[in-house]
Amino acid sequence: MKYLHLPFIGAAALGIAAAASASVNSRLQPNDEGQCPSGYMIVVNTFAVEVTLTPSSSSSVPTTTTPSTTTTTTTTTTTTTTTTTEAVVPSSTVTVQSTRTKTLTLVPVSTTSSEADTAAATTTTTAAAATAAVPAADNAAASEQSTTTSETSPAAETTAASSSSSSSGSSAGNNAGEATYYSGDVSSGTCSFTGYTLPSDIFGAALSVDRWDNAAHCGACVSIQGPGGNSIKAMIVDQCPSCKANHIDLFTNAFSTLSELATGVIDITWSFTSCDVSGPLSLQSKDGASAYWFAMQVVNANEPVTQLEVSTDNGNSWTDTTRTYYNFFEKDGGFGTGTVDVRVTGSSGKSVVVKSVGCGSGNVVQAGENF
């Protein structure tokens, strides 16, 4: 637009120059042709006119009529969404309206060499803005596709299962914790091992309530290493309500084997291990048990007991029982008979079957083997 005014401005400038010349000529009329009057000298003033063009407002120029000296961008359109970008040119601002979609096709219109850098910067800015404005639906679709692939990948499921198994197995390894002591007693412990005598090389211990798991570790043995490097083996016969997960409360004689009693609390490392007791496991009915209320526990087992089942049809079918907090396997209503077959399963999966076990109050039966 500024170049259209140049002829007018030029004419005005020439008019000013002509007027100035006329004024000078009128003042310099000689008395004689070609002579300067006495007392006068010729003074010629030269005028330089500098014109700066500043538009009063931004002009909106459709892309179809943009001057060849202005850089514009035409964008291929496949949607009805309309945005406005600005192409910056020296001394003026031209607003170019265009449409854009996710697919960008930039077509430069004639650009002068003096404005090439400005046009390149404008094009880069426009492309970046359009890229950032890609519809959210497309991103959501890409995310959905990734999630579906992950969920249906057998390899991913196998890896997750393997990781879970490894984590579960490591929890049964070495545990760093602490040990204290108390004047424990096997018969009065929460595991209800009434009348049971510990082997001479196994001490008594109480396990944290955080690990109690409904008496699942009653009868299990742990190997404990003290701060001096010496070790003992202890059987879980009681519960410690105030102990943290890796804290073991030992019988007094067990603690004194690892450290002086005056120490009070020691750091230990411990893990579950086989009890390696001699002799078979034993089945003991609870006081008050009968054909109409079944309550039985397993004593002297080499590994933790996980299940106790009963058969009343010579082993053709087996009925599970429910383990209690105090380490008895019970069934309300009993089995309607005073003699049953019992199948005991340990943590290793091995089972021991004992035939013709009496269900009466306080009855004790020796099995023919151990785990």
C-alpha positions as CSV (number, residue, x, y, z in Angstrom):
1,M,0.0,0.0,0.0
2,K,2.8,2.5,0.8
3,Y,4.2,2.4,-2.8
4,L,0.9,3.6,-4.2
5,H,1.4,7.0,-2.5
6,L,4.9,7.6,-3.9
7,P,3.8,9.5,-7.1
8,F,1.7,11.9,-5.0
9,I,4.5,12.4,-2.5
10,G,7.0,13.0,-5.3
11,A,4.8,15.6,-7.0
12,A,4.4,17.4,-3.7
13,A,8.1,17.5,-3.2
14,L,8.7,18.8,-6.7
15,G,6.0,21.4,-6.1
16,I,7.9,22.6,-3.0
17,A,11.1,22.7,-4.9
18,A,9.5,24.7,-7.7
19,A,8.0,27.2,-5.3
20,A,11.3,27.7,-3.6
21,S,12.9,28.3,-7.0
22,A,10.3,30.8,-8.0
23,S,10.8,32.7,-4.7
24,V,14.5,32.8,-5.2
25,N,14.1,34.0,-8.8
26,S,11.8,36.8,-7.8
27,R,14.3,38.1,-5.4
28,L,17.2,37.9,-7.8
29,Q,16.0,40.1,-10.6
30,P,19.1,42.0,-11.8
31,N,19.2,45.7,-12.6
32,D,21.0,44.7,-15.6
33,E,20.7,41.4,-17.4
34,G,23.2,38.9,-15.9
35,Q,24.3,41.4,-13.2
36,C,23.7,41.1,-9.4
37,P,22.5,44.4,-7.9
38,S,25.0,46.3,-5.8
39,G,25.1,45.1,-2.2
40,Y,23.5,41.8,-2.9
41,M,24.8,38.3,-3.2
42,I,23.1,35.1,-4.5
43,V,22.1,32.7,-1.9
44,V,20.7,29.3,-3.0
45,N,18.9,27.2,-0.3
46,T,18.6,23.4,-1.0
47,F,15.8,21.5,0.6
48,A,16.0,17.7,1.3
49,V,12.7,16.0,1.9
50,E,12.7,12.6,3.8
51,V,9.4,10.7,3.8
52,T,8.6,8.0,6.4
53,L,5.5,6.0,5.8
54,T,3.6,4.8,8.9
55,P,0.2,3.2,8.5
56,S,-2.5,4.4,10.8
57,S,-3.9,0.9,11.4
58,S,-3.3,-2.7,10.4
59,S,-4.8,-3.7,7.1
60,S,-6.6,-7.0,6.6
61,V,-5.5,-8.4,3.3
62,P,-7.0,-11.5,1.8
63,T,-4.5,-14.1,0.7
64,T,-5.7,-13.9,-2.9
65,T,-4.7,-10.2,-3.2
66,T,-1.5,-10.0,-1.1
67,P,1.1,-7.8,-2.8
68,S,4.0,-9.7,-4.3
69,T,6.4,-8.0,-1.8
70,T,4.7,-9.5,1.2
71,T,5.3,-13.0,2.5
72,T,2.1,-15.0,3.2
73,T,1.3,-18.6,3.9
74,T,-1.4,-20.7,2.3
75,T,-2.5,-23.8,4.2
76,T,-4.3,-26.7,2.7
77,T,-7.7,-27.0,4.3
78,T,-9.7,-30.1,5.2
79,T,-11.7,-28.9,8.2
80,T,-13.8,-25.8,9.0
81,T,-11.6,-24.6,11.9
82,T,-10.3,-21.1,11.2
83,T,-7.3,-19.4,12.9
84,T,-5.6,-16.0,12.3
85,T,-1.8,-15.6,12.0
86,E,0.2,-12.5,11.4
87,A,2.9,-12.0,8.8
88,V,5.3,-9.3,10.0
89,V,6.7,-6.8,7.3
90,P,8.7,-3.7,7.9
91,S,6.8,-0.6,9.1
92,S,3.4,-2.2,8.7
93,T,1.3,-5.1,10.0
94,V,-0.7,-7.2,7.5
95,T,-3.3,-9.7,8.9
96,V,-3.7,-12.8,6.8
97,Q,-6.6,-15.1,7.5
98,S,-6.3,-18.7,6.5
99,T,-7.6,-22.1,7.5
100,R,-5.5,-25.0,8.8
101,T,-5.8,-28.6,9.7
102,K,-3.5,-31.3,11.1
103,T,-1.9,-31.7,7.7
104,L,0.2,-28.7,6.9
105,T,1.1,-27.6,3.3
106,L,3.1,-24.4,3.3
107,V,3.1,-22.6,-0.1
108,P,5.2,-19.4,-0.2
109,V,4.0,-16.5,-2.3
110,S,6.6,-14.3,-4.0
111,T,9.0,-13.1,-1.4
112,T,11.6,-10.4,-1.9
113,S,15.1,-11.0,-0.8
114,S,15.0,-8.2,1.8
115,E,12.1,-9.9,3.6
116,A,13.2,-13.6,3.3
117,D,14.4,-13.8,6.9
118,T,11.2,-12.3,8.3
119,A,9.0,-14.7,6.2
120,A,11.0,-17.7,7.3
121,A,10.6,-16.8,10.9
122,T,6.8,-16.2,10.4
123,T,6.5,-19.6,8.6
124,T,8.3,-21.4,11.4
125,T,6.2,-19.8,14.1
126,T,2.9,-20.7,12.2
127,A,4.0,-24.3,11.7
128,A,4.9,-24.7,15.4
129,A,1.6,-23.3,16.5
130,A,-0.3,-25.5,14.2
131,T,1.6,-28.6,15.4
132,A,0.8,-27.8,19.0
133,A,-2.9,-27.5,18.1
134,V,-3.2,-31.0,16.9
135,P,-6.6,-32.2,18.2
136,A,-6.5,-34.0,21.5
137,A,-8.5,-36.8,20.1
138,D,-5.5,-37.9,18.0
139,N,-3.3,-38.1,21.1
140,A,-6.0,-40.0,23.0
141,A,-6.2,-42.5,20.2
142,A,-2.5,-43.0,20.2
143,S,-2.5,-43.6,24.0
144,E,-5.4,-46.1,23.7
145,Q,-3.5,-48.1,21.1
146,S,-0.4,-48.3,23.3
147,T,-2.4,-49.5,26.3
148,T,-4.2,-52.1,24.3
149,T,-0.9,-53.5,23.0
150,S,0.5,-53.7,26.5
151,E,-2.6,-55.5,27.9
152,T,-2.6,-58.1,25.1
153,S,1.1,-58.8,25.2
154,P,1.8,-62.3,26.5
155,A,5.5,-61.4,27.0
156,A,4.5,-58.5,29.3
157,E,2.2,-60.7,31.4
158,T,4.9,-63.4,31.7
159,T,7.4,-60.8,32.9
160,A,5.0,-59.4,35.4
161,A,4.2,-62.9,36.8
162,S,7.9,-63.7,37.0
163,S,8.6,-60.4,38.9
164,S,5.8,-61.1,41.4
165,S,7.1,-64.6,42.0
166,S,10.6,-63.4,42.5
167,S,9.4,-60.8,45.0
168,S,7.4,-63.4,46.9
169,G,10.3,-65.7,47.1
170,S,12.7,-63.1,48.4
171,S,10.5,-62.4,51.3
172,A,11.3,-65.9,52.6
173,G,15.0,-65.1,52.5
174,N,17.2,-63.4,55.0
175,N,15.5,-60.7,57.1
176,A,17.4,-58.0,59.0
177,G,15.8,-57.2,62.3
178,E,16.3,-57.2,66.0
179,A,15.8,-59.5,68.9
180,T,14.7,-59.1,72.5
181,Y,13.9,-61.7,75.2
182,Y,11.2,-62.7,77.6
183,S,10.5,-65.6,80.0
184,G,8.5,-67.6,77.4
185,D,6.7,-70.9,78.0
186,V,5.7,-73.3,75.2
187,S,2.4,-74.5,76.8
188,S,1.1,-71.0,77.4
189,G,2.1,-69.6,74.0
190,T,-0.5,-68.5,71.3
191,C,0.3,-71.6,69.2
192,S,-1.3,-73.7,71.9
193,F,1.4,-76.4,72.0
194,T,0.2,-77.6,75.4
195,G,2.3,-80.4,76.8
196,Y,4.9,-80.2,73.9
197,T,8.6,-80.3,74.8
198,L,11.0,-78.6,72.4
199,P,14.0,-80.6,71.1
200,S,17.2,-79.9,73.0
201,D,18.8,-78.1,70.1
202,I,15.8,-75.8,69.4
203,F,14.8,-72.7,71.4
204,G,11.5,-71.1,71.7
205,A,10.5,-67.8,70.1
206,A,7.6,-65.4,69.5
207,L,6.8,-64.0,66.0
208,S,5.5,-60.5,65.3
209,V,1.8,-60.0,65.0
210,D,2.4,-58.4,61.6
211,R,3.6,-61.8,60.4
212,W,1.1,-64.0,62.3
213,D,-1.2,-64.7,59.4
214,N,-3.7,-66.7,61.4
215,A,-1.1,-68.9,63.1
216,A,0.4,-69.9,59.7
217,H,3.9,-70.0,61.1
218,C,3.2,-71.9,64.3
219,G,5.7,-74.8,64.5
220,A,8.0,-73.2,61.9
221,C,11.7,-72.9,62.7
222,V,14.0,-70.0,62.1
223,S,17.8,-69.7,61.9
224,I,19.0,-66.6,63.7
225,Q,22.4,-65.1,63.5
226,G,23.5,-62.6,66.2
227,P,25.9,-59.6,66.1
228,G,28.9,-61.8,67.0
229,G,28.3,-64.2,64.1
230,N,27.0,-67.1,66.2
231,S,23.7,-68.8,65.3
232,I,20.8,-70.6,66.9
233,K,17.6,-72.4,65.7
234,A,14.3,-71.5,67.3
235,M,10.7,-72.6,66.8
236,I,7.8,-70.2,66.6
237,V,5.5,-71.1,69.5
238,D,4.1,-67.7,70.5
239,Q,3.1,-64.3,69.2
240,C,4.7,-60.9,70.0
241,P,1.9,-58.2,69.8
242,S,4.4,-55.3,70.2
243,C,7.1,-56.5,67.8
244,K,7.7,-55.1,64.3
245,A,7.6,-57.4,61.3
246,N,11.3,-58.5,61.5
247,H,11.5,-58.4,65.3
248,I,11.7,-61.7,67.1
249,D,11.2,-62.1,70.9
250,L,13.3,-64.9,72.1
251,F,13.1,-67.1,75.2
252,T,15.7,-66.0,77.7
253,N,18.0,-68.9,77.1
254,A,18.0,-68.3,73.4
255,F,18.9,-64.6,73.7
256,S,21.8,-65.4,76.2
257,T,23.3,-67.7,73.6
258,L,23.6,-64.8,71.2
259,S,24.5,-62.0,73.6
260,E,24.7,-60.8,77.2
261,L,21.2,-60.3,78.7
262,A,22.3,-56.8,79.8
263,T,22.4,-55.8,76.1
264,G,18.6,-56.0,76.0
265,V,18.2,-55.5,72.2
266,I,20.5,-56.9,69.5
267,D,20.6,-56.7,65.7
268,I,20.0,-60.0,64.0
269,T,19.6,-61.7,60.6
270,W,17.1,-64.5,60.3
271,S,15.3,-66.8,57.9
272,F,12.9,-69.7,57.9
273,T,14.5,-73.2,57.9
274,S,13.6,-76.8,58.4
275,C,13.3,-77.9,62.0
276,D,14.9,-81.3,61.3
277,V,13.3,-82.8,64.3
278,S,13.5,-86.5,65.0
279,G,10.4,-88.7,65.1
280,P,7.0,-88.4,63.3
281,L,4.6,-85.5,63.5
282,S,1.8,-85.8,66.0
283,L,-2.0,-85.0,65.9
284,Q,-3.7,-83.7,69.1
285,S,-7.4,-83.0,69.6
286,K,-8.4,-80.0,71.7
287,D,-10.1,-80.4,75.0
288,G,-13.9,-80.6,74.4
289,A,-13.6,-82.0,70.9
290,S,-16.0,-84.7,69.8
291,A,-17.8,-86.2,66.8
292,Y,-19.9,-83.0,66.7
293,W,-17.1,-80.5,67.1
294,F,-13.8,-81.1,65.4
295,A,-10.7,-79.3,66.7
296,M,-7.2,-80.7,66.0
297,Q,-3.6,-79.4,65.7
298,V,-0.3,-80.7,64.3
299,V,2.8,-80.8,66.5
300,N,6.4,-81.7,65.9
301,A,6.3,-81.1,62.2
302,N,9.5,-80.4,60.2
303,E,7.9,-77.5,58.3
304,P,4.9,-75.2,58.6
305,V,1.5,-76.9,58.2
306,T,-0.7,-75.3,55.5
307,Q,-3.8,-77.6,55.5
308,L,-5.6,-80.3,57.4
309,E,-8.3,-82.3,55.7
310,V,-10.6,-85.1,57.0
311,S,-12.2,-88.1,55.2
312,T,-15.0,-90.2,56.6
313,D,-15.2,-92.6,53.6
314,N,-11.7,-94.2,53.7
315,G,-10.0,-91.5,51.6
316,N,-12.4,-91.3,48.7
317,S,-13.2,-87.7,49.5
318,W,-11.7,-85.1,51.7
319,T,-13.2,-82.1,53.6
320,D,-11.2,-79.1,54.5
321,T,-11.1,-77.6,57.9
322,T,-10.6,-74.0,59.1
323,R,-7.4,-72.9,60.9
324,T,-7.9,-70.6,63.9
325,Y,-5.9,-67.8,65.4
326,Y,-4.7,-70.1,68.2
327,N,-3.5,-72.9,65.8
328,F,-6.3,-75.4,65.8
329,F,-8.0,-76.8,62.6
330,E,-11.7,-76.9,63.3
331,K,-15.1,-77.7,61.8
332,D,-18.3,-76.7,63.5
333,G,-20.7,-79.6,63.8
334,G,-17.9,-82.1,63.5
335,F,-18.1,-85.1,61.1
336,G,-20.7,-87.1,62.9
337,T,-18.2,-89.9,63.8
338,G,-15.5,-90.4,66.5
339,T,-12.9,-91.8,64.1
340,V,-11.7,-90.2,60.8
341,D,-8.8,-90.2,58.4
342,V,-6.6,-87.1,58.4
343,R,-4.4,-85.7,55.7
344,V,-1.9,-83.0,56.6
345,T,-0.1,-80.9,54.0
346,G,3.1,-78.9,54.6
347,S,4.5,-75.7,53.0
348,S,6.5,-77.8,50.6
349,G,3.4,-79.4,49.3
350,K,4.2,-82.8,50.8
351,S,1.3,-84.6,52.5
352,V,1.1,-87.2,55.3
353,V,-2.0,-89.3,55.8
354,V,-2.9,-90.7,59.2
355,K,-5.6,-93.4,59.3
356,S,-8.2,-94.0,62.0
357,V,-7.6,-90.9,64.1
358,G,-9.8,-90.5,67.2
359,C,-11.6,-87.1,67.4
360,G,-12.3,-87.2,71.2
361,S,-11.3,-84.6,73.7
362,G,-7.5,-84.4,74.3
363,N,-6.8,-87.5,72.1
364,V,-3.2,-87.7,70.7
365,V,-2.1,-89.9,67.7
366,Q,1.3,-90.3,66.3
367,A,1.7,-90.4,62.5
368,G,3.9,-92.9,60.8
369,E,6.3,-90.2,59.3
370,N,7.2,-86.5,59.1
371,F,7.5,-84.1,56.2
